[in-house]
Amino acid sequence: SDDFLSDYLGLSGYPAFKDKIEEMAVYSSLGGAFCELAVMKLYSASDAQVGKLFFERRAAEAERALKTAEIEGYAENARIETRGNFVILSMMPDNDAAIEKLKKALG
């Protein structure tokens, strides 16, 4: 929903970008240490770098929030990759494995 994406991406520039997002999926867990995996599918690959900036800001905000709340997590090891019109954010214990699985699933 617009409310979720606006909160999740947390940027004043989101309203101008929301029409470029075709689909988005987010897995986030606080069970144990914080981890998160998000995939943004854009209508155009030309928007992938802007999508990457949104995820960079999301990772930085998650890292700040974890430090402030003194919660363990993987935000400091965030990895962001683009693949065509997909942008992947991984803040997982094993970012390489998570991203490789996603790349295979995306084809």
Helices and strands as residue ranges (DSSP letters): H 2-9, H 14-17, G 18-20, E 21-29, E 35-42, G 45-47, H 48-69, G 75-77, E 79-83, E 86-91, H 95-106
